[in-house]
Amino acid sequence: MLKGVLGDEKFEISESEEEGRILYTVKTAPENVGLVIGKGGHMIHALRNVLKVRATLEKVAVNLQVEG
């Protein structure tokens, strides 16, 4: 989904565990953070919903954050 939004812009996704949760961090250029969040936060909510579905199936807790 991010590739479709950011196109050829560079971004990196890292995974870490924090307090029993899996934390995904999207790192991109500061000018692209708004694209990842989307108008009214719609894009970040959609990304989090996809993660929530997978987390439910795997019975784990996840979170997604964006850094620029």
Phi and psi restraints in degrees (range 20) as a CNS / XPLOR table:
assign (resid 1 and name C) (resid 2 and name N)
       (resid 2 and name CA) (resid 2 and name C) 1.0 -65.5 20.0 2
assign (resid 2 and name N) (resid 2 and name CA)
       (resid 2 and name C) (resid 3 and name N) 1.0 -37.1 20.0 2
assign (resid 2 and name C) (resid 3 and name N)
       (resid 3 and name CA) (resid 3 and name C) 1.0 -60.5 20.0 2
assign (resid 3 and name N) (resid 3 and name CA)
       (resid 3 and name C) (resid 4 and name N) 1.0 -38.0 20.0 2
assign (resid 3 and name C) (resid 4 and name N)
       (resid 4 and name CA) (resid 4 and name C) 1.0 -67.4 20.0 2
assign (resid 4 and name N) (resid 4 and name CA)
       (resid 4 and name C) (resid 5 and name N) 1.0 -31.8 20.0 2
assign (resid 4 and name C) (resid 5 and name N)
       (resid 5 and name CA) (resid 5 and name C) 1.0 -82.9 20.0 2
assign (resid 5 and name N) (resid 5 and name CA)
       (resid 5 and name C) (resid 6 and name N) 1.0 -45.7 20.0 2
assign (resid 5 and name C) (resid 6 and name N)
       (resid 6 and name CA) (resid 6 and name C) 1.0 -90.0 20.0 2
assign (resid 6 and name N) (resid 6 and name CA)
       (resid 6 and name C) (resid 7 and name N) 1.0 -13.5 20.0 2
assign (resid 6 and name C) (resid 7 and name N)
       (resid 7 and name CA) (resid 7 and name C) 1.0 61.4 20.0 2
assign (resid 7 and name N) (resid 7 and name CA)
       (resid 7 and name C) (resid 8 and name N) 1.0 -127.3 20.0 2
assign (resid 7 and name C) (resid 8 and name N)
       (resid 8 and name CA) (resid 8 and name C) 1.0 -86.4 20.0 2
assign (resid 8 and name N) (resid 8 and name CA)
       (resid 8 and name C) (resid 9 and name N) 1.0 1.7 20.0 2
assign (resid 8 and name C) (resid 9 and name N)
       (resid 9 and name CA) (resid 9 and name C) 1.0 -65.4 20.0 2
assign (resid 9 and name N) (resid 9 and name CA)
       (resid 9 and name C) (resid 10 and name N) 1.0 145.4 20.0 2
assign (resid 9 and name C) (resid 10 and name N)
       (resid 10 and name CA) (resid 10 and name C) 1.0 -76.1 20.0 2
assign (resid 10 and name N) (resid 10 and name CA)
       (resid 10 and name C) (resid 11 and name N) 1.0 137.6 20.0 2
assign (resid 10 and name C) (resid 11 and name N)
       (resid 11 and name CA) (resid 11 and name C) 1.0 -151.7 20.0 2
assign (resid 11 and name N) (resid 11 and name CA)
       (resid 11 and name C) (resid 12 and name N) 1.0 159.6 20.0 2
assign (resid 11 and name C) (resid 12 and name N)
       (resid 12 and name CA) (resid 12 and name C) 1.0 -136.7 20.0 2
assign (resid 12 and name N) (resid 12 and name CA)
       (resid 12 and name C) (resid 13 and name N) 1.0 139.4 20.0 2
assign (resid 12 and name C) (resid 13 and name N)
       (resid 13 and name CA) (resid 13 and name C) 1.0 -117.2 20.0 2
assign (resid 13 and name N) (resid 13 and name CA)
       (resid 13 and name C) (resid 14 and name N) 1.0 124.6 20.0 2
assign (resid 13 and name C) (resid 14 and name N)
       (resid 14 and name CA) (resid 14 and name C) 1.0 -116.9 20.0 2
assign (resid 14 and name N) (resid 14 and name CA)
       (resid 14 and name C) (resid 15 and name N) 1.0 155.5 20.0 2
assign (resid 14 and name C) (resid 15 and name N)
       (resid 15 and name CA) (resid 15 and name C) 1.0 -125.4 20.0 2
assign (resid 15 and name N) (resid 15 and name CA)
       (resid 15 and name C) (resid 16 and name N) 1.0 133.4 20.0 2
assign (resid 15 and name C) (resid 16 and name N)
       (resid 16 and name CA) (resid 16 and name C) 1.0 -145.3 20.0 2
assign (resid 16 and name N) (resid 16 and name CA)
       (resid 16 and name C) (resid 17 and name N) 1.0 165.1 20.0 2
assign (resid 16 and name C) (resid 17 and name N)
       (resid 17 and name CA) (resid 17 and name C) 1.0 -111.8 20.0 2
assign (resid 17 and name N) (resid 17 and name CA)
       (resid 17 and name C) (resid 18 and name N) 1.0 132.7 20.0 2
assign (resid 17 and name C) (resid 18 and name N)
       (resid 18 and name CA) (resid 18 and name C) 1.0 -142.3 20.0 2
assign (resid 18 and name N) (resid 18 and name CA)
       (resid 18 and name C) (resid 19 and name N) 1.0 117.0 20.0 2
assign (resid 18 and name C) (resid 19 and name N)
       (resid 19 and name CA) (resid 19 and name C) 1.0 53.4 20.0 2
assign (resid 19 and name N) (resid 19 and name CA)
       (resid 19 and name C) (resid 20 and name N) 1.0 43.6 20.0 2
assign (resid 19 and name C) (resid 20 and name N)
       (resid 20 and name CA) (resid 20 and name C) 1.0 76.9 20.0 2
assign (resid 20 and name N) (resid 20 and name CA)
       (resid 20 and name C) (resid 21 and name N) 1.0 6.5 20.0 2
assign (resid 20 and name C) (resid 21 and name N)
       (resid 21 and name CA) (resid 21 and name C) 1.0 -114.5 20.0 2
assign (resid 21 and name N) (resid 21 and name CA)
       (resid 21 and name C) (resid 22 and name N) 1.0 151.3 20.0 2
assign (resid 21 and name C) (resid 22 and name N)
       (resid 22 and name CA) (resid 22 and name C) 1.0 -91.7 20.0 2
assign (resid 22 and name N) (resid 22 and name CA)
       (resid 22 and name C) (resid 23 and name N) 1.0 125.8 20.0 2
assign (resid 22 and name C) (resid 23 and name N)
       (resid 23 and name CA) (resid 23 and name C) 1.0 -111.0 20.0 2
assign (resid 23 and name N) (resid 23 and name CA)
       (resid 23 and name C) (resid 24 and name N) 1.0 120.7 20.0 2
assign (resid 23 and name C) (resid 24 and name N)
       (resid 24 and name CA) (resid 24 and name C) 1.0 -101.4 20.0 2
assign (resid 24 and name N) (resid 24 and name CA)
       (resid 24 and name C) (resid 25 and name N) 1.0 129.7 20.0 2
assign (resid 24 and name C) (resid 25 and name N)
       (resid 25 and name CA) (resid 25 and name C) 1.0 -119.2 20.0 2
assign (resid 25 and name N) (resid 25 and name CA)
       (resid 25 and name C) (resid 26 and name N) 1.0 124.1 20.0 2
assign (resid 25 and name C) (resid 26 and name N)
       (resid 26 and name CA) (resid 26 and name C) 1.0 -97.4 20.0 2
assign (resid 26 and name N) (resid 26 and name CA)
       (resid 26 and name C) (resid 27 and name N) 1.0 119.7 20.0 2
assign (resid 26 and name C) (resid 27 and name N)
       (resid 27 and name CA) (resid 27 and name C) 1.0 -109.9 20.0 2
assign (resid 27 and name N) (resid 27 and name CA)
       (resid 27 and name C) (resid 28 and name N) 1.0 125.9 20.0 2
assign (resid 27 and name C) (resid 28 and name N)
       (resid 28 and name CA) (resid 28 and name C) 1.0 -147.7 20.0 2
assign (resid 28 and name N) (resid 28 and name CA)
       (resid 28 and name C) (resid 29 and name N) 1.0 174.7 20.0 2
assign (resid 28 and name C) (resid 29 and name N)
       (resid 29 and name CA) (resid 29 and name C) 1.0 -63.9 20.0 2
assign (resid 29 and name N) (resid 29 and name CA)
       (resid 29 and name C) (resid 30 and name N) 1.0 145.5 20.0 2
assign (resid 29 and name C) (resid 30 and name N)
       (resid 30 and name CA) (resid 30 and name C) 1.0 -53.5 20.0 2
assign (resid 30 and name N) (resid 30 and name CA)
       (resid 30 and name C) (resid 31 and name N) 1.0 -34.4 20.0 2
assign (resid 30 and name C) (resid 31 and name N)
       (resid 31 and name CA) (resid 31 and name C) 1.0 -72.3 20.0 2
assign (resid 31 and name N) (resid 31 and name CA)
       (resid 31 and name C) (resid 32 and name N) 1.0 -12.5 20.0 2
assign (resid 31 and name C) (resid 32 and name N)
       (resid 32 and name CA) (resid 32 and name C) 1.0 -98.9 20.0 2
assign (resid 32 and name N) (resid 32 and name CA)
       (resid 32 and name C) (resid 33 and name N) 1.0 -7.1 20.0 2
assign (resid 32 and name C) (resid 33 and name N)
       (resid 33 and name CA) (resid 33 and name C) 1.0 -59.7 20.0 2
assign (resid 33 and name N) (resid 33 and name CA)
       (resid 33 and name C) (resid 34 and name N) 1.0 -40.5 20.0 2
assign (resid 33 and name C) (resid 34 and name N)
       (resid 34 and name CA) (resid 34 and name C) 1.0 -60.8 20.0 2
assign (resid 34 and name N) (resid 34 and name CA)
       (resid 34 and name C) (resid 35 and name N) 1.0 -34.7 20.0 2
assign (resid 34 and name C) (resid 35 and name N)
       (resid 35 and name CA) (resid 35 and name C) 1.0 -66.7 20.0 2
assign (resid 35 and name N) (resid 35 and name CA)
       (resid 35 and name C) (resid 36 and name N) 1.0 -39.5 20.0 2
assign (resid 35 and name C) (resid 36 and name N)
       (resid 36 and name CA) (resid 36 and name C) 1.0 -68.9 20.0 2
assign (resid 36 and name N) (resid 36 and name CA)
       (resid 36 and name C) (resid 37 and name N) 1.0 -38.3 20.0 2
assign (resid 36 and name C) (resid 37 and name N)
       (resid 37 and name CA) (resid 37 and name C) 1.0 -73.7 20.0 2
assign (resid 37 and name N) (resid 37 and name CA)
       (resid 37 and name C) (resid 38 and name N) 1.0 -41.0 20.0 2
assign (resid 37 and name C) (resid 38 and name N)
       (resid 38 and name CA) (resid 38 and name C) 1.0 81.0 20.0 2
assign (resid 38 and name N) (resid 38 and name CA)
       (resid 38 and name C) (resid 39 and name N) 1.0 165.5 20.0 2
assign (resid 38 and name C) (resid 39 and name N)
       (resid 39 and name CA) (resid 39 and name C) 1.0 -65.4 20.0 2
assign (resid 39 and name N) (resid 39 and name CA)
       (resid 39 and name C) (resid 40 and name N) 1.0 123.3 20.0 2
assign (resid 39 and name C) (resid 40 and name N)
       (resid 40 and name CA) (resid 40 and name C) 1.0 67.7 20.0 2
assign (resid 40 and name N) (resid 40 and name CA)
       (resid 40 and name C) (resid 41 and name N) 1.0 13.4 20.0 2
assign (resid 40 and name C) (resid 41 and name N)
       (resid 41 and name CA) (resid 41 and name C) 1.0 78.4 20.0 2
assign (resid 41 and name N) (resid 41 and name CA)
       (resid 41 and name C) (resid 42 and name N) 1.0 13.3 20.0 2
assign (resid 41 and name C) (resid 42 and name N)
       (resid 42 and name CA) (resid 42 and name C) 1.0 -63.6 20.0 2
assign (resid 42 and name N) (resid 42 and name CA)
       (resid 42 and name C) (resid 43 and name N) 1.0 -40.3 20.0 2
assign (resid 42 and name C) (resid 43 and name N)
       (resid 43 and name CA) (resid 43 and name C) 1.0 -67.8 20.0 2
assign (resid 43 and name N) (resid 43 and name CA)
       (resid 43 and name C) (resid 44 and name N) 1.0 -46.2 20.0 2
assign (resid 43 and name C) (resid 44 and name N)
       (resid 44 and name CA) (resid 44 and name C) 1.0 -65.2 20.0 2
assign (resid 44 and name N) (resid 44 and name CA)
       (resid 44 and name C) (resid 45 and name N) 1.0 -35.8 20.0 2
assign (resid 44 and name C) (resid 45 and name N)
       (resid 45 and name CA) (resid 45 and name C) 1.0 -65.4 20.0 2
assign (resid 45 and name N) (resid 45 and name CA)
       (resid 45 and name C) (resid 46 and name N) 1.0 -40.7 20.0 2
assign (resid 45 and name C) (resid 46 and name N)
       (resid 46 and name CA) (resid 46 and name C) 1.0 -64.0 20.0 2
assign (resid 46 and name N) (resid 46 and name CA)
       (resid 46 and name C) (resid 47 and name N) 1.0 -43.7 20.0 2
assign (resid 46 and name C) (resid 47 and name N)
       (resid 47 and name CA) (resid 47 and name C) 1.0 -61.8 20.0 2
assign (resid 47 and name N) (resid 47 and name CA)
       (resid 47 and name C) (resid 48 and name N) 1.0 -43.6 20.0 2
assign (resid 47 and name C) (resid 48 and name N)
       (resid 48 and name CA) (resid 48 and name C) 1.0 -65.9 20.0 2
assign (resid 48 and name N) (resid 48 and name CA)
       (resid 48 and name C) (resid 49 and name N) 1.0 -35.6 20.0 2
assign (resid 48 and name C) (resid 49 and name N)
       (resid 49 and name CA) (resid 49 and name C) 1.0 -65.2 20.0 2
assign (resid 49 and name N) (resid 49 and name CA)
       (resid 49 and name C) (resid 50 and name N) 1.0 -40.2 20.0 2
assign (resid 49 and name C) (resid 50 and name N)
       (resid 50 and name CA) (resid 50 and name C) 1.0 -62.6 20.0 2
assign (resid 50 and name N) (resid 50 and name CA)
       (resid 50 and name C) (resid 51 and name N) 1.0 -44.1 20.0 2
assign (resid 50 and name C) (resid 51 and name N)
       (resid 51 and name CA) (resid 51 and name C) 1.0 -63.3 20.0 2
assign (resid 51 and name N) (resid 51 and name CA)
       (resid 51 and name C) (resid 52 and name N) 1.0 -38.6 20.0 2
assign (resid 51 and name C) (resid 52 and name N)
       (resid 52 and name CA) (resid 52 and name C) 1.0 -63.2 20.0 2
assign (resid 52 and name N) (resid 52 and name CA)
       (resid 52 and name C) (resid 53 and name N) 1.0 -39.0 20.0 2
assign (resid 52 and name C) (resid 53 and name N)
       (resid 53 and name CA) (resid 53 and name C) 1.0 -62.6 20.0 2
assign (resid 53 and name N) (resid 53 and name CA)
       (resid 53 and name C) (resid 54 and name N) 1.0 -47.9 20.0 2
assign (resid 53 and name C) (resid 54 and name N)
       (resid 54 and name CA) (resid 54 and name C) 1.0 -64.2 20.0 2
assign (resid 54 and name N) (resid 54 and name CA)
       (resid 54 and name C) (resid 55 and name N) 1.0 -40.8 20.0 2
assign (resid 54 and name C) (resid 55 and name N)
       (resid 55 and name CA) (resid 55 and name C) 1.0 -62.6 20.0 2
assign (resid 55 and name N) (resid 55 and name CA)
       (resid 55 and name C) (resid 56 and name N) 1.0 -39.4 20.0 2
assign (resid 55 and name C) (resid 56 and name N)
       (resid 56 and name CA) (resid 56 and name C) 1.0 -63.5 20.0 2
assign (resid 56 and name N) (resid 56 and name CA)
       (resid 56 and name C) (resid 57 and name N) 1.0 -43.3 20.0 2
assign (resid 56 and name C) (resid 57 and name N)
       (resid 57 and name CA) (resid 57 and name C) 1.0 -63.7 20.0 2
assign (resid 57 and name N) (resid 57 and name CA)
       (resid 57 and name C) (resid 58 and name N) 1.0 -35.9 20.0 2
assign (resid 57 and name C) (resid 58 and name N)
       (resid 58 and name CA) (resid 58 and name C) 1.0 -94.3 20.0 2
assign (resid 58 and name N) (resid 58 and name CA)
       (resid 58 and name C) (resid 59 and name N) 1.0 -0.5 20.0 2
assign (resid 58 and name C) (resid 59 and name N)
       (resid 59 and name CA) (resid 59 and name C) 1.0 55.1 20.0 2
assign (resid 59 and name N) (resid 59 and name CA)
       (resid 59 and name C) (resid 60 and name N) 1.0 50.7 20.0 2
assign (resid 59 and name C) (resid 60 and name N)
       (resid 60 and name CA) (resid 60 and name C) 1.0 -132.5 20.0 2
assign (resid 60 and name N) (resid 60 and name CA)
       (resid 60 and name C) (resid 61 and name N) 1.0 163.8 20.0 2
assign (resid 60 and name C) (resid 61 and name N)
       (resid 61 and name CA) (resid 61 and name C) 1.0 -102.0 20.0 2
assign (resid 61 and name N) (resid 61 and name CA)
       (resid 61 and name C) (resid 62 and name N) 1.0 137.1 20.0 2
assign (resid 61 and name C) (resid 62 and name N)
       (resid 62 and name CA) (resid 62 and name C) 1.0 -132.0 20.0 2
assign (resid 62 and name N) (resid 62 and name CA)
       (resid 62 and name C) (resid 63 and name N) 1.0 159.0 20.0 2
assign (resid 62 and name C) (resid 63 and name N)
       (resid 63 and name CA) (resid 63 and name C) 1.0 -145.5 20.0 2
assign (resid 63 and name N) (resid 63 and name CA)
       (resid 63 and name C) (resid 64 and name N) 1.0 154.2 20.0 2
assign (resid 63 and name C) (resid 64 and name N)
       (resid 64 and name CA) (resid 64 and name C) 1.0 -129.1 20.0 2
assign (resid 64 and name N) (resid 64 and name CA)
       (resid 64 and name C) (resid 65 and name N) 1.0 130.5 20.0 2
assign (resid 64 and name C) (resid 65 and name N)
       (resid 65 and name CA) (resid 65 and name C) 1.0 -131.5 20.0 2
assign (resid 65 and name N) (resid 65 and name CA)
       (resid 65 and name C) (resid 66 and name N) 1.0 156.8 20.0 2
assign (resid 65 and name C) (resid 66 and name N)
       (resid 66 and name CA) (resid 66 and name C) 1.0 -119.3 20.0 2
assign (resid 66 and name N) (resid 66 and name CA)
       (resid 66 and name C) (resid 67 and name N) 1.0 132.9 20.0 2
assign (resid 66 and name C) (resid 67 and name N)
       (resid 67 and name CA) (resid 67 and name C) 1.0 -123.5 20.0 2
assign (resid 67 and name N) (resid 67 and name CA)
       (resid 67 and name C) (resid 68 and name N) 1.0 141.4 20.0 2
